[in-house]
Amino acid sequence: MKSNLIAVIACLAIFASCKKKDQASTDPGTQPGTSAADKIKDSTVLYSRDIYLWYSQIPASFNGRTYADPNAIMTAVRAYSNEPGFSQPVDRWSFAVKQQEWDNVSSGAAQDFGMNVFFRVEGDLRVRFVERASPAGIAGVKRGWRITKINNNTNITTGNANFIIDGVYNSTASSFTFEKPDGSTTDITLNAAAYQEHPVFLDSVYTAGTKKIGYIVFNSFLGDTTEINNEFQRVFSKFAAANVDEVAVDLRYNGGGYVSLQQKFANYLVNSSANGQLMMKEQFNDRYTQFNESTNFQKLGSLNLSRVFFIVSSNTASASELLINNLKPFMNVVLVGPSKTYGKPVGFFPIPVGDWYIFPVSFRSTNKNGEGNYFDGLALNNTVADGLDKNWGDVNESAFASVIRYVSTGAFRLPLAPAYTENPQISSGNRELDRTFKGMIDTKRKF
């Protein structure tokens, strides 16, 4: 990531210098005696007034110095993102973060237990995923295990979410009692440690009737881009060698990441008829139309699919939604999961300000058909529970099982089986527990 940012950093430094020189007579941040913290806040607002997708809506009275830091400013700016057709501001994402923290997050360097949790039903807290190189992964913790005790506390309910968050995400050491699928229990103490994330959680091939399904669980478009690109090549070579007829991509917790990785993934999934045709457009505000960009498909691999299944949820966001949207004009794209996707058809890139990076939403994306205003999320073809009681790849896991059934029989559910409806209380509790980054990051911008 650092090498990708060199051009961005250099050009932004020049840009900021020119802006401050132009406004020297009116900008208090250029006057002697201005504190370093206020200069950073002033620059944050200055960039936002220029590059933010909805920059013209920020009122002249907006004063960044009244906020604690750049992240508070970015959060406040979100209120000025009115979009035709939506009654509320659409921006839920503009943010700022210290540069070292972002470098770690974006490269997949983590330091925690490596375990994420969600409620299946009230009182039933499950491991939703585990990073294999993390302390939890090394200890053998698996998706689907139930957590019945945290630090000797058995109050595992949505009403005790803050305690769960502290014990799972904010502690350097916590003890857990897990109940395994066979009913046995195990006590494990986890100590936070540094590790590298590996977002390809699983890839395998399954037989469904007369067809073969290639299944990949992909958890993030952030991380070691060399490793991820190599993993794409490996997985799709494996699928091709197995002569798969269908592919199911599990993005249910994938909050997005690098646009460039999305493009590579799309080129493996799309059929050969799309080669050379428009994949996507990126559009900036009216001050930066010269940076609007179109990207065409460059087909990779030998798979020539007519359709692709995506397992999604309300945690499927940004670059994940971009992938789905970009394939829609060329393939039968089928979405399965407990809820529609998150709804983030816009992106940003890191702008260095002091020791911070600020991320004001800066561009929107559309596919070949000009579709892209999905702030309300992408709709499902089939609603089915998130099988939190099963491990990845289990053919009885509800979401994946519905894909297998559809490939085999043409129906997602058994006859007379009721449709699934999410429990609002559980959904709300899980939103509190969610720690997934949601973003569409383009690091090649040259402002």
C-alpha positions as CSV (number, residue, x, y, z in Angstrom):
1,M,0.0,0.0,0.0
2,K,2.8,2.4,0.9
3,S,4.3,2.3,-2.6
4,N,0.8,2.9,-4.1
5,L,0.4,6.0,-2.1
6,I,3.7,7.7,-3.1
7,A,2.1,9.6,-6.1
8,V,-1.0,10.5,-4.0
9,I,1.0,11.9,-1.2
10,A,3.3,14.0,-3.4
11,C,0.5,15.5,-5.4
12,L,-1.7,16.2,-2.4
13,A,1.2,18.0,-0.7
14,I,1.4,20.3,-3.7
15,F,-2.4,20.7,-3.8
16,A,-2.6,21.6,-0.2
17,S,0.3,24.1,-0.5
18,C,-1.4,25.9,-3.4
19,K,-4.8,26.0,-1.6
20,K,-3.4,27.4,1.5
21,K,-1.4,30.0,-0.4
22,D,-4.5,31.1,-2.3
23,Q,-6.4,31.5,1.0
24,A,-3.7,32.9,3.1
25,S,-5.5,36.2,3.7
26,T,-8.7,34.5,4.9
27,D,-7.8,31.1,6.4
28,P,-6.9,31.5,10.1
29,G,-5.0,28.2,9.9
30,T,-2.2,30.0,7.9
31,Q,-1.7,32.7,10.5
32,P,1.1,32.7,13.0
33,G,0.3,31.1,16.3
34,T,-2.1,28.5,15.0
35,S,-1.7,25.2,16.8
36,A,-0.6,22.0,15.0
37,A,-4.0,20.4,15.9
38,D,-6.0,23.3,14.5
39,K,-3.9,23.3,11.3
40,I,-4.8,19.6,10.8
41,K,-8.4,20.3,11.4
42,D,-8.4,23.3,9.0
43,S,-6.7,21.1,6.3
44,T,-9.3,18.4,6.9
45,V,-12.1,20.8,6.2
46,L,-10.2,22.4,3.3
47,Y,-9.9,19.1,1.5
48,S,-13.5,18.2,2.2
49,R,-14.7,21.4,0.7
50,D,-12.9,20.5,-2.5
51,I,-12.9,16.7,-3.0
52,Y,-15.9,15.5,-1.1
53,L,-18.5,14.1,-3.5
54,W,-21.1,16.4,-2.1
55,Y,-18.7,19.3,-1.3
56,S,-21.1,22.0,-2.4
57,Q,-23.5,21.0,0.4
58,I,-21.0,21.8,3.2
59,P,-22.2,25.2,4.6
60,A,-19.8,28.1,4.8
61,S,-20.4,28.2,8.6
62,F,-19.0,24.7,9.1
63,N,-16.1,25.1,11.6
64,G,-13.8,22.1,11.9
65,R,-12.1,23.5,15.0
66,T,-15.2,22.8,17.1
67,Y,-14.6,19.0,16.7
68,A,-12.2,16.8,18.6
69,D,-10.1,15.5,15.7
70,P,-10.2,14.7,11.9
71,N,-12.4,11.7,12.4
72,A,-15.0,13.7,14.3
73,I,-14.9,16.2,11.4
74,M,-15.4,13.5,8.8
75,T,-18.3,12.1,10.8
76,A,-19.9,15.5,10.9
77,V,-19.4,16.1,7.2
78,R,-21.6,13.1,6.4
79,A,-24.7,15.2,7.2
80,Y,-24.1,17.1,4.0
81,S,-24.6,14.2,1.6
82,N,-28.2,14.6,0.3
83,E,-28.8,12.5,-2.8
84,P,-31.8,12.7,-5.1
85,G,-34.4,10.0,-4.2
86,F,-33.2,9.6,-0.6
87,S,-34.8,11.4,2.3
88,Q,-31.8,11.2,4.6
89,P,-28.0,11.9,4.0
90,V,-26.5,8.9,2.3
91,D,-22.9,9.1,3.6
92,R,-22.3,6.7,6.5
93,W,-18.6,6.2,5.8
94,S,-16.4,9.3,5.6
95,F,-13.8,8.9,8.3
96,A,-10.2,9.6,9.4
97,V,-7.7,7.4,11.1
98,K,-4.1,7.6,12.3
99,Q,-1.7,6.6,9.5
100,Q,-0.1,3.8,11.4
101,E,-3.4,2.3,12.2
102,W,-4.6,2.4,8.6
103,D,-1.3,0.9,7.3
104,N,-2.0,-2.0,9.6
105,V,-5.6,-2.4,8.7
106,S,-5.2,-2.0,5.0
107,S,-2.3,-4.5,4.8
108,G,-4.1,-7.1,6.9
109,A,-1.8,-6.7,10.0
110,A,-3.9,-7.3,13.1
111,Q,-3.3,-7.7,16.8
112,D,-6.2,-9.2,18.7
113,F,-7.8,-12.6,19.3
114,G,-8.7,-13.0,15.6
115,M,-12.2,-14.1,16.5
116,N,-15.5,-12.4,15.5
117,V,-18.9,-13.2,17.0
118,F,-22.6,-12.8,16.2
119,F,-25.8,-13.8,17.8
120,R,-27.7,-16.7,16.1
121,V,-30.8,-16.1,18.4
122,E,-31.1,-14.3,21.7
123,G,-28.7,-15.8,24.2
124,D,-26.9,-17.9,21.5
125,L,-23.6,-16.2,20.7
126,R,-21.6,-17.9,17.9
127,V,-18.2,-17.6,16.5
128,R,-18.9,-16.1,13.0
129,F,-15.3,-16.4,11.7
130,V,-11.8,-17.0,12.9
131,E,-8.5,-15.8,11.2
132,R,-6.4,-18.9,10.8
133,A,-3.1,-17.3,11.9
134,S,-4.6,-15.6,14.9
135,P,-4.5,-16.8,18.5
136,A,-8.1,-18.1,18.2
137,G,-7.2,-19.9,14.9
138,I,-4.1,-21.5,16.4
139,A,-6.1,-22.6,19.5
140,G,-8.5,-24.4,17.1
141,V,-11.6,-22.3,17.5
142,K,-14.0,-22.8,14.7
143,R,-16.9,-20.9,13.1
144,G,-20.2,-22.2,14.6
145,W,-18.9,-22.8,18.1
146,R,-21.2,-21.4,20.7
147,I,-19.8,-19.1,23.5
148,T,-21.5,-19.8,26.8
149,K,-19.1,-18.0,29.1
150,I,-16.8,-15.0,28.8
151,N,-14.4,-14.3,31.7
152,N,-16.7,-16.4,33.9
153,N,-19.8,-14.4,33.0
154,T,-22.7,-16.3,31.7
155,N,-24.8,-13.2,30.8
156,I,-24.4,-13.7,27.0
157,T,-27.3,-11.6,25.7
158,T,-27.8,-8.7,23.3
159,G,-28.5,-6.6,26.4
160,N,-25.0,-7.2,27.6
161,A,-23.4,-6.3,24.3
162,N,-20.8,-3.9,25.8
163,F,-19.5,-6.6,28.0
164,I,-19.2,-8.9,25.1
165,I,-17.4,-6.3,22.9
166,D,-14.9,-5.6,25.7
167,G,-14.2,-9.3,26.3
168,V,-13.9,-10.3,22.6
169,Y,-12.5,-7.2,20.9
170,N,-11.0,-4.8,23.4
171,S,-9.2,-7.1,25.9
172,T,-5.6,-8.4,25.7
173,A,-6.6,-11.6,27.5
174,S,-10.0,-13.3,28.0
175,S,-11.2,-16.7,28.9
176,F,-14.0,-18.4,27.0
177,T,-16.2,-21.5,27.4
178,F,-17.1,-22.9,24.0
179,E,-19.8,-25.5,23.2
180,K,-18.8,-27.5,20.1
181,P,-21.3,-29.0,17.6
182,D,-21.1,-32.4,19.3
183,G,-22.3,-30.9,22.6
184,S,-18.9,-31.1,24.3
185,T,-17.4,-28.0,25.9
186,T,-13.9,-26.6,26.1
187,D,-12.3,-23.7,28.1
188,I,-9.8,-21.6,26.2
189,T,-7.9,-18.5,27.3
190,L,-6.9,-16.3,24.5
191,N,-4.1,-13.7,24.5
192,A,-4.0,-11.0,21.9
193,A,-1.1,-11.2,19.5
194,A,0.0,-9.9,16.1
195,Y,-0.8,-11.9,13.0
196,Q,-1.4,-11.5,9.3
197,E,-4.9,-11.9,8.0
198,H,-5.6,-14.3,5.1
199,P,-9.0,-13.4,3.6
200,V,-9.6,-16.6,1.6
201,F,-11.1,-18.6,4.3
202,L,-12.1,-21.7,2.2
203,D,-12.2,-22.9,-1.3
204,S,-13.5,-26.3,-2.3
205,V,-15.5,-28.2,-5.0
206,Y,-18.8,-29.9,-4.4
207,T,-21.1,-32.2,-6.4
208,A,-24.7,-31.2,-6.8
209,G,-26.7,-33.6,-8.9
210,T,-24.9,-33.7,-12.2
211,K,-23.1,-30.4,-11.6
212,K,-20.0,-29.3,-9.7
213,I,-19.9,-26.2,-7.6
214,G,-16.8,-24.2,-6.9
215,Y,-17.2,-22.5,-3.5
216,I,-15.0,-19.7,-2.2
217,V,-15.3,-17.9,1.1
218,F,-13.7,-14.5,0.7
219,N,-13.7,-12.2,3.7
220,S,-12.0,-9.0,2.7
221,F,-10.6,-7.0,-0.3
222,L,-7.9,-5.6,2.0
223,G,-4.7,-7.3,3.0
224,D,-1.5,-8.5,1.3
225,T,-2.5,-7.8,-2.4
226,T,0.2,-10.1,-3.8
227,E,-1.0,-13.0,-1.6
228,I,-4.6,-12.3,-2.5
229,N,-3.9,-12.1,-6.3
230,N,-2.0,-15.4,-6.1
231,E,-4.9,-16.9,-4.2
232,F,-7.3,-15.9,-6.9
233,Q,-5.1,-17.6,-9.5
234,R,-4.8,-20.7,-7.4
235,V,-8.5,-21.0,-6.6
236,F,-9.7,-20.4,-10.2
237,S,-7.1,-22.8,-11.6
238,K,-8.4,-25.4,-9.1
239,F,-12.0,-24.8,-10.2
240,A,-11.1,-25.0,-13.9
241,A,-9.2,-28.3,-13.3
242,A,-12.2,-29.7,-11.6
243,N,-14.5,-28.6,-14.5
244,V,-16.9,-26.8,-12.2
245,D,-20.2,-25.8,-13.8
246,E,-21.2,-23.2,-11.1
247,V,-19.4,-20.9,-8.7
248,A,-20.7,-19.7,-5.3
249,V,-18.8,-16.7,-3.8
250,D,-19.4,-16.2,0.0
251,L,-19.1,-12.5,0.8
252,R,-21.5,-12.5,3.7
253,Y,-19.0,-10.6,6.0
254,N,-16.9,-8.9,3.4
255,G,-17.0,-5.2,3.9
256,G,-14.9,-4.3,0.9
257,G,-11.5,-2.9,0.3
258,Y,-9.3,-2.3,-2.7
259,V,-11.0,-1.6,-6.1
260,S,-8.1,-3.2,-7.9
261,L,-8.7,-6.5,-6.2
262,Q,-12.4,-6.4,-7.1
263,Q,-11.4,-5.8,-10.7
264,K,-9.1,-8.9,-10.6
265,F,-11.8,-11.1,-9.0
266,A,-14.4,-9.9,-11.5
267,N,-12.1,-10.8,-14.4
268,Y,-11.9,-14.4,-13.2
269,L,-15.7,-14.7,-12.7
270,V,-17.1,-13.0,-15.8
271,N,-17.7,-15.0,-18.9
272,S,-15.6,-14.6,-22.1
273,S,-18.3,-12.5,-23.9
274,A,-17.5,-9.6,-21.6
275,N,-13.8,-9.4,-22.5
276,G,-13.0,-5.9,-23.6
277,Q,-16.4,-4.5,-22.6
278,L,-17.0,-1.9,-19.9
279,M,-16.7,-3.2,-16.3
280,M,-17.3,0.0,-14.4
281,K,-17.0,3.8,-14.3
282,E,-15.8,6.0,-11.4
283,Q,-17.2,9.5,-11.3
284,F,-15.8,12.4,-9.1
285,N,-17.4,15.7,-8.3
286,D,-17.7,18.4,-10.9
287,R,-14.3,19.9,-9.9
288,Y,-12.5,16.7,-10.8
289,T,-14.2,15.4,-13.9
290,Q,-10.7,14.9,-15.5
291,F,-10.2,12.0,-13.1
292,N,-13.4,10.2,-14.1
293,E,-12.3,6.8,-15.3
294,S,-13.7,3.7,-17.1
295,T,-12.4,0.2,-16.7
296,N,-12.9,-2.6,-19.1
297,F,-13.0,-6.4,-18.5
298,Q,-9.8,-8.3,-19.2
299,K,-10.9,-11.9,-18.9
300,L,-8.7,-14.2,-16.7
301,G,-8.8,-17.9,-16.4
302,S,-10.7,-20.4,-18.5
303,L,-14.1,-20.6,-16.6
304,N,-16.9,-19.4,-18.8
305,L,-19.9,-19.2,-16.5
306,S,-23.4,-18.1,-17.4
307,R,-24.3,-17.4,-13.8
308,V,-22.7,-16.9,-10.4
309,F,-24.1,-17.2,-6.9
310,F,-23.3,-14.7,-4.1
311,I,-24.0,-15.4,-0.4
312,V,-24.4,-12.0,1.2
313,S,-25.7,-10.2,4.2
314,S,-26.1,-6.6,5.5
315,N,-22.3,-6.9,6.2
316,T,-21.6,-7.3,2.5
317,A,-20.5,-3.8,1.4
318,S,-18.6,-1.5,-0.9
319,A,-16.1,-3.4,-3.1
320,S,-18.1,-6.6,-2.5
321,E,-21.2,-4.8,-3.8
322,L,-19.1,-3.3,-6.6
323,L,-18.2,-6.8,-7.8
324,I,-21.8,-8.0,-7.8
325,N,-23.0,-4.8,-9.6
326,N,-20.3,-5.0,-12.3
327,L,-21.1,-8.6,-13.2
328,K,-24.9,-8.0,-13.5
329,P,-24.9,-6.8,-17.1
330,F,-23.1,-9.9,-18.3
331,M,-24.3,-12.8,-16.1
332,N,-27.2,-14.2,-14.2
333,V,-26.2,-13.0,-10.7
334,V,-28.1,-14.7,-7.9
335,L,-28.0,-13.3,-4.3
336,V,-28.7,-15.5,-1.3
337,G,-28.6,-14.6,2.4
338,P,-30.3,-13.3,5.5
339,S,-30.7,-9.7,4.2
340,K,-30.0,-7.4,1.4
341,T,-26.5,-6.0,1.1
342,Y,-25.2,-3.0,3.0
343,G,-25.6,-0.3,0.3
344,K,-22.3,1.6,-0.4
345,P,-21.9,2.5,-4.1
346,V,-19.3,5.1,-3.4
347,G,-15.6,5.1,-2.4
348,F,-12.7,7.1,-1.2
349,F,-8.9,7.1,-1.0
350,P,-6.4,8.1,1.8
351,I,-5.4,11.7,2.0
352,P,-2.5,12.4,4.4
353,V,-3.1,15.3,6.8
354,G,-0.4,15.5,9.5
355,D,-0.2,12.0,11.0
356,W,-3.7,11.2,9.9
357,Y,-5.3,9.9,6.8
358,I,-8.7,11.4,6.0
359,F,-11.2,9.5,3.8
360,P,-14.0,11.9,2.5
361,V,-16.2,10.0,0.1
362,S,-14.9,11.1,-3.3
363,F,-16.3,9.0,-6.1
364,R,-19.3,7.0,-7.1
365,S,-19.3,3.8,-9.3
366,T,-21.6,2.5,-12.0
367,N,-21.7,-0.6,-14.2
368,K,-22.0,-1.0,-17.9
369,N,-25.7,-0.2,-17.7
370,G,-25.2,2.9,-15.6
371,E,-26.6,1.2,-12.5
372,G,-25.0,2.1,-9.2
373,N,-27.2,4.2,-6.9
374,Y,-27.8,1.3,-4.5
375,F,-27.6,3.2,-1.2
376,D,-30.4,1.0,0.0
377,G,-28.4,-2.2,-0.8
378,L,-28.8,-4.9,-3.4
379,A,-31.9,-7.1,-3.2
380,L,-31.9,-10.8,-2.6
381,N,-33.1,-13.6,-4.9
382,N,-33.6,-15.8,-1.8
383,T,-33.8,-15.0,1.9
384,V,-32.3,-17.6,4.1
385,A,-30.7,-17.7,7.6
386,D,-27.0,-17.1,8.2
387,G,-26.1,-20.6,9.3
388,L,-24.0,-19.5,12.3
389,D,-24.3,-22.9,13.9
390,K,-22.2,-24.5,11.1
391,N,-18.6,-24.2,9.9
392,W,-17.6,-22.9,6.5
393,G,-18.3,-25.4,3.7
394,D,-20.8,-27.5,5.7
395,V,-23.4,-28.7,3.1
396,N,-26.0,-28.3,5.8
397,E,-25.2,-24.7,6.5
398,S,-28.4,-22.9,5.6
399,A,-27.2,-20.3,3.1
400,F,-24.8,-22.6,1.2
401,A,-27.3,-25.5,1.4
402,S,-29.9,-23.3,-0.4
403,V,-27.4,-22.7,-3.3
404,I,-26.7,-26.5,-3.5
405,R,-30.4,-27.2,-3.5
406,Y,-31.1,-24.7,-6.2
407,V,-28.3,-26.0,-8.5
408,S,-29.7,-29.6,-8.0
409,T,-33.4,-29.0,-8.1
410,G,-34.1,-25.4,-9.3
411,A,-35.7,-24.5,-5.9
412,F,-34.0,-22.8,-2.9
413,R,-36.3,-24.3,-0.3
414,L,-38.0,-27.6,0.3
415,P,-41.8,-27.6,-0.5
416,L,-43.8,-25.9,2.2
417,A,-40.7,-24.7,4.0
418,P,-41.3,-21.2,5.4
419,A,-39.4,-18.2,4.2
420,Y,-36.8,-16.8,6.6
421,T,-37.2,-13.4,8.3
422,E,-34.5,-11.7,10.3
423,N,-35.2,-10.9,14.0
424,P,-34.9,-7.1,14.4
425,Q,-33.5,-7.4,17.9
426,I,-30.8,-9.9,16.9
427,S,-30.0,-7.8,13.8
428,S,-29.6,-4.7,16.0
429,G,-27.4,-6.6,18.5
430,N,-25.2,-7.9,15.8
431,R,-24.7,-4.5,14.3
432,E,-23.2,-3.5,17.7
433,L,-20.9,-6.5,17.6
434,D,-19.8,-6.0,14.0
435,R,-16.2,-4.8,13.6
436,T,-16.0,-5.2,9.8
437,F,-14.3,-2.4,7.8
438,K,-16.7,-1.1,5.1
439,G,-15.0,0.7,2.3
440,M,-14.2,1.0,-1.4
441,I,-10.5,2.1,-1.6
442,D,-8.9,3.3,-4.8
443,T,-5.2,4.0,-4.0
444,K,-4.2,5.0,-7.5
445,R,-5.7,8.5,-7.4
446,K,-3.3,11.3,-8.3
447,F,-4.7,14.4,-6.8
